[in-house]
Amino acid sequence: MVMLRRKTWRDIKENFGVYLACIMVIALGLLLYTSMSIAVESMDKAQQDFYAETNFADGFITVTGYPENKVNSLTFLPGIDQAAGRIVKEVRVIDQQKDSNRYLKMVTLNEANASQINQIQLIDGQLPKENQPEILVDPKFLAANHLSLGDSIDLSIDGNQVSLYITGTAQSPEFIYIMRNAQDLYPSAEEFGIAYISLSTLKALVKEKGQVNDIVFTLEDGVSFDSVKDNLQAELKPYGFRSIVPRKDQTSNSILTSEIKQIRTMTKTLPVVFLGVAAIILYTMLRRLIEQQRVSIGTLKAFGFTDREIVLHYLTYPVVIGTTGGLLGGLSGVALSFPLTAMYKEFFALPGLKSEFSLKYLFISIALAFVFSVLSGVKGSLDILRLEPAEAMRPPAPGTARKTLIEKFTWFWKTLSSQAQMGIRDVFRTPTRSLFNVIGIAVVYSLMTVSWSMQNMTDLLTVVQLEQVQTYDVKLQLTDPSPTGAVKFAVAHELGVSKVEPVLEVPASLRNGWLKKDVALMGLSDESTLYNILDKNGRRLEVSDHGVLISEHLAKSLNVKAGDVIYVESPLRRETLSQKGENLLVTGVVPQYVGLNAFMKDTELQRFLRQGEISTAMLIQMDSAEIGSMKSKYQNASNVSSIESLKDTGAKIQKMMESFGFTVWLLAILGGFCGFALIYNASIISLSERKRELASLRVLGMTPREVLRVITSEQWTLYAFGILLGIPMAYGLSMSMAQSMSNDMYSLPADLPPMALLGAAAGTAFSVLVAQSRAYYKIKSLPYVEILATRD
Amino acid sequence: MEVLMEGKDLRKHYRTGEVEIEVLKGISFQIFYGEFIVILGQSGSGKTTLLNIIGGMTQPSMGELYYKEQPLHKIDDQELTLYRRNEVGFVFQNYNLMPNLTAYENIRLAVEIAQNPLSVSDILREVGLENWSDHFPSQLSGGQQQRVAIARAIVKNPEILLCDEPTGALDIQTGVQVLKVLQKLNREYHKTVIIITHNVEIAKMANRVFYLKDGLLDDVRVIERPLCPEEISW
């Protein structure tokens, strides 16, 4: 059917602008799908491969001190395959020139005769020798601090200054995403890194002689972590057992896996939105084309073209558009996957992470576009089947001549101009087409609203957290739980200190039936003002004397509400035979945007732990001029693990939020483009249908601007309905996005502030205006005399 | 003379919007091979509907229609399509050319589905448009467009050529040119040609004239000596 194909190409050329807009919408959707799919597949593969190559541990234990020579005996416990002990020590980098907080986590390397769990991959240089002052560091720390192989670095280890030489860089599966602790939120390569050192070298520098404080283990095939946990805890309890964490909750693995999961979700949802908008455009375009070419269809039928041949001819339009968009989107997505993967490599130090040209995703991209396009064209094309040739060549019966709903409001209707009445009437007389356009506008509006609101979400995370929740100036973190009175007394007498509040933070397991979550249980002092718990309306809540307050995310994970009872255990609790943990009442559920905590009164938590009056940190309110000297004094203290000002915390949170900014703008721009494509298509269809009417108005003496009102009134009506439908859609989308992007580190609120709704309405209106400017140009150049002279 | 087509008590009603109309109220006729027939009638007499039924463009609501002794009124849509493809050529008042195909391409469109087509170049020459083959419809006059439409209809080599007011949109000079082509197709190519018109003068070209009035066949007259198109004027 060569001639029919030629007709197709020429028809497409005549309406090239609309078809091009549709191709771009499809291409955008598939660009996102392809690039993210390739990136996530690469990440997943690199993760699995690296874990397998390095024998990544199934479980991670911290203890105060466990005899080195007993570590191997842990493999005799049922279910344990291999076990390896290490010394893990966080040490401060001594920096004479800068007043900065830089820390290294020292991790001893596996001995040659020990189980090779969590093996490191040497990237550059060579392994440090036994008993030599040599270390490996992670490559990001090396680069961020402008260090080179062979440089020495001064560290404060157990109160002593030590110089160690950097012999190389390495990567461990345990530290693909390097964070100092779960509250850190964002990696800071300059301030925190990992160092690998031989066991004999570190043993000589620390007080832990003949002992390890960190154990990693692997499980036998088919054995679950929960089945070995109790035995391990029981075995290690006498040695100051602190925590035991399965692989899935190990910080780096958890963040990496969560990121992969999030990207996968986005690859499934975002392209559907774009393809849906494109399908709406194609559907309305094809229906219009078939209506316009009714006589041609009748002629083809009269000549003996079969229905199948004619339907296939008209299906060619969406197929050509879809395949072109799919190919463009697929190819550009493959190209984009390279920089996208490189961006992920900045965050995740995954060896072997690289993008590759993927035929698979290119084909899927084209196939997806093909399927969506054909489906959008099927309905319109099948309408052809209903037409007899003779009927097709008769002009269609005039539409129904009943009053539309809006005309019943006569007082309002009379205020409208004739052009506006013409435009609005048409919205209600073509209900199916109008409905599709309204849905399309609603989708675009909700996309834009959510992108605006993400800005608000990030403000909540930063502003609320730093100005209302954490109101201290400095947090002094102790190495071990210490008697509250003594530490508080010492700190309170420092220069510039106006208030000190002790805080007790301990690892705990919260359980409701089979649902379990490991969190940091936080005990706050009576009437604490340096760490505030806020309710939904931002009002300060007092922690009750008994029971526990939990965050919304935690409540959801455990499926509990206020008034429920949860079972709480902590490795720091002094247990009795009968009572390992305790049932505690959930006294309330509160929003928490940063971190995953449960809150108790410090006295209540101390009672639970049965360790007396202890604290793990001091929150300090002090004169900002004295913070520097406070830091200098306590940085080297052996019982202080870190001292951080709120300014430092704020900078980290800010950095994390900046990464959201790109997503916000991208969504807004893509949403705007979809809106433009939809409205542009609707205006072109309107124009072509109304050529005679508009030409008549021009002959009557109306200016192009006055004539444009027929089109604009229709579009603003569709816009208004689209916004109305879009508001609940935006709430739904915001909730599902907040849910999918929230994790144990931060929770995004699903708020839609009025500014987001208004801003998105303005953005959508802008798309409408741009489309209308094109319509104005077409009306201005309308050959009205010629139109009125030719018969339909 | 051998009967090509026979209609028995043909009736047709259809719905336009909310109105039901009975257009043909019982028409019976015979059409012979190689005839030149003109169907005359005023607007609303049912002549276009009758032509559409003859051409397989629509089915009668009641009655019987036989083509080469085969019952057209009983066949399904697929077979009707084949009938139109292989046996019928249609010429419309408003030409109905594909606007974005050239004259040559419009004719070629019909060739692609024909079982036994004629040569496109030969047909273009027959209708006097061999120098206009690369022109789009918008670049042709009304008469030229109608001749392209005739060429498109005839290139399929159909048995029967149906023309719905072929000169309706043309001036007399151009109309005569078109009628000359149609007469040539009838006399030299032995095609059965049926024209519907409200123009009484054109009836003088026919072998027989069917007079339609209010959906009924009012009269059938034989023209002993059909005129040439140059001999008629309106």
Contacts between the chains, C-beta under 8 A, distances in Angstrom:
chain1	res1	chain2	res2	distance
A	1	B	112	6.0
A	2	B	108	7.6
A	2	B	112	6.6
A	3	B	98	7.9
A	3	B	101	6.2
A	3	B	105	5.4
A	3	B	106	7.9
A	3	B	108	5.3
A	3	B	109	4.1
A	3	B	112	6.0
A	4	B	109	7.2
A	4	B	112	7.9
A	6	B	101	6.5
A	6	B	105	6.4
A	7	B	98	5.7
A	7	B	100	6.0
A	7	B	101	6.0
A	10	B	100	3.8
A	10	B	101	7.6
A	11	B	100	6.4
A	14	B	100	7.0
A	295	B	94	7.9
A	295	B	96	5.8
A	296	B	96	7.1
A	296	B	98	6.1
A	298	B	57	7.9
A	298	B	96	7.7
A	299	B	90	7.9
A	299	B	92	7.2
A	299	B	96	4.3
A	299	B	98	7.9
A	301	B	57	7.6
A	301	B	81	7.3
A	301	B	84	7.4
A	302	B	55	6.9
A	302	B	57	5.7
A	302	B	84	6.2
A	302	B	88	7.8
A	302	B	90	4.7
A	303	B	84	6.7
A	303	B	85	7.0
A	303	B	90	6.9
A	303	B	109	7.6
A	303	B	110	5.7
A	303	B	113	6.9
A	303	B	152	7.7
A	303	B	156	7.4
A	304	B	81	5.8
A	304	B	82	6.9
A	304	B	83	7.9
A	304	B	84	4.2
A	304	B	85	2.4
A	304	B	86	6.9
A	304	B	88	7.5
A	304	B	113	5.7
A	304	B	156	7.6
A	305	B	81	7.6
A	305	B	85	7.6
A	305	B	113	6.1
A	306	B	78	7.2
A	306	B	81	5.2
A	307	B	77	7.4
A	307	B	81	7.4
A	309	B	113	7.7
A	388	B	57	6.8
A	388	B	58	5.1
A	388	B	59	8.0
A	389	B	52	7.6
A	389	B	56	8.0
A	389	B	57	4.1
A	389	B	58	7.2
A	389	B	84	7.4
A	390	B	49	7.7
A	390	B	52	4.1
A	390	B	57	4.0
A	390	B	58	4.1
A	391	B	14	7.8
A	391	B	58	7.1
A	393	B	57	7.9
A	393	B	92	7.2
A	393	B	96	7.2
A	397	B	16	5.2
A	397	B	17	3.9
A	398	B	17	6.3
A	791	B	94	6.6
